[in-house]
Amino acid sequence: MNNQKILIVEDEPTVSRIVKSYFEKEGYEVFTVADGNEAIKIFTELKFDLICLDIMLPGINGFEILKIIRSSSSIPVIMMTALQDEESILKGYDLKVDDYITKPFNPKILVAKAKNLLVRANNQNQLKQDFTVENIRIVYSKRMVYVDDRLLDLSKTEFDLLLLLINNRENVCSREFILDEIWGLKSYVDDRIVDTYIKNLRKQIKPYEYIKTVFGIGYRFSVKDED
């Protein structure tokens, strides 16, 4: 048991049972409900790490449940549904669903998606604390960044961008990904603004060259020396 709790909201007994068994094999503690109202009730009573949420449910549907969840929580949510039309998928993302899987699906894929989201959520929670990466020290509660003992003069956007790069360190962040995460999915900002902010960040964290360019794609924060 890894002490992580997963809530499955699914009114098809067979699907619910199979998904539950796959998660339990991976050591998760799993709770299942088959009704929208029950889902809201248990969500307010217990603390979960991730929710797998059907859309078509008795009582409150999945979209309404997600609205209620997002009013108070950023818990990872995967929608699992037979609805495959573009409108439904976009509505889910507008409501800040983290991932989407359509029926019929392979339970192994669902578990893999869940694992990725849980790792990401854990990394983000760690970044909400004060921490140090090589020569950069983040005082999260005060939104302050130090390079060695020098306090940087960062705007909110620069702070958020640096945090995003560090959170995804050693991985490539495309310009599109950065735009979506920092400026929002519906932003019409030109992707060249990313280059401008990266240039400013590089100046701020000198003499360290942690922000690498991945030509034609985007950027990577790396503390490793490159050949």
GIBELCOR-V922968 format. One record per residue. RES is the residue in one letter. D_FIRST is the distance of its C-alpha to the first C-alpha in Angstrom with 2 decimals. Layout:
((RES:D_FIRST) (RES:D_FIRST))
This chain:
((M:0.00) (N:3.81) (N:5.63) (Q:7.89) (K:9.81) (I:12.11) (L:15.33) (I:17.29) (V:20.96) (E:22.76) (D:25.60) (E:25.75) (P:23.80) (T:23.51) (V:22.22) (S:19.70) (R:18.42) (I:18.29) (V:16.57) (K:13.88) (S:13.33) (Y:13.26) (F:10.61) (E:8.35) (K:9.32) (E:8.06) (G:4.37) (Y:5.89) (E:6.99) (V:10.54) (F:13.89) (T:17.14) (V:20.75) (A:24.00) (D:26.44) (G:27.22) (N:28.07) (E:24.87) (A:22.97) (I:24.95) (K:24.49) (I:20.70) (F:20.66) (T:22.93) (E:21.04) (L:17.43) (K:16.14) (F:14.49) (D:13.75) (L:15.37) (I:17.59) (C:18.85) (L:22.30) (D:25.06) (I:28.62) (M:30.63) (L:29.33) (P:31.07) (G:31.97) (I:31.20) (N:30.73) (G:28.10) (F:30.57) (E:31.31) (I:27.68) (L:27.18) (K:30.28) (I:28.98) (I:25.61) (R:27.49) (S:29.87) (S:27.30) (S:24.27) (S:23.62) (I:20.07) (P:19.64) (V:20.95) (I:21.40) (M:24.23) (M:24.20) (T:27.63) (A:30.66) (L:32.88) (Q:33.93) (D:37.07) (E:37.58) (E:38.18) (S:34.82) (I:32.93) (L:34.98) (K:34.54) (G:30.75) (Y:31.13) (D:33.74) (L:31.26) (K:28.88) (V:26.32) (D:24.24) (D:24.27) (Y:25.82) (I:25.25) (T:27.89) (K:27.79) (P:27.74) (F:24.94) (N:22.70) (P:19.07) (K:18.18) (I:20.35) (L:18.72) (V:15.23) (A:17.11) (K:18.91) (A:15.86) (K:14.39) (N:17.88) (L:18.24) (L:15.08) (V:16.35) (R:19.77) (A:18.83) (N:17.15) (N:20.36) (Q:22.54) (N:20.97) (Q:21.53) (L:25.06) (K:25.77) (Q:25.98) (D:28.79) (F:28.28) (T:30.45) (V:30.75) (E:33.45) (N:36.57) (I:35.36) (R:34.03) (I:32.67) (V:33.09) (Y:31.16) (S:32.15) (K:35.80) (R:35.51) (M:37.31) (V:37.20) (Y:38.81) (V:39.91) (D:40.47) (D:42.08) (R:43.73) (L:42.66) (L:42.69) (D:44.49) (L:42.09) (S:42.42) (K:39.48) (T:39.31) (E:39.51) (F:36.70) (D:34.46) (L:35.44) (L:34.77) (L:31.32) (L:30.61) (L:31.82) (I:29.82) (N:26.60) (N:27.30) (R:28.79) (E:29.66) (N:29.42) (V:32.56) (C:33.11) (S:35.83) (R:38.50) (E:37.45) (F:33.84) (I:35.22) (L:37.69) (D:35.11) (E:32.75) (I:35.54) (W:38.39) (G:36.64) (L:36.57) (K:39.92) (S:41.65) (Y:44.86) (V:44.92) (D:46.31) (D:43.76) (R:46.27) (I:45.27) (V:42.06) (D:44.30) (T:46.23) (Y:43.23) (I:41.89) (K:45.35) (N:45.34) (L:41.93) (R:43.12) (K:46.16) (Q:44.13) (I:41.81) (K:44.64) (P:45.14) (Y:41.59) (E:41.19) (Y:37.50) (I:38.09) (K:38.99) (T:40.79) (V:39.58) (F:42.89) (G:43.07) (I:39.48) (G:38.59) (Y:37.15) (R:34.44) (F:33.56) (S:33.40) (V:33.97) (K:34.68) (D:38.29) (E:39.47) (D:42.14))
